């Protein structure tokens, strides 16, 4: 398994029971989707959040948040945090809210 199941369980708890929420293995980790649109996920070493372009700079302003760059090129709608920062509710909670807001703004797939 390329991701920490404890981090995945934390993410499940944070998201709670949402209609249309699903899980999908991708990017070598586990992604959580709302109506088919990616919200967030866990990968080896931390978590990722698809906050969307309108919330991207606000997300990066949170201490410990970095640009997501799997291919060494930043992905403009996504940010990540390390596994150590994942333990901080004050960081994780606003990122999840931003990511949910983004997913809710997109048409279902």
Secondary structure, DSSP 8 states (H G I E B T S, - for coil): --S-HHHHHHHHHHH-S-TTEEEEEETTEEEEEETTEEEEEEETTEEEEE--HHHHHHHHTSTT-EE--TTSS--TTEEEEEHHHHT-HHHHHHHHHHHHHHHHTS---
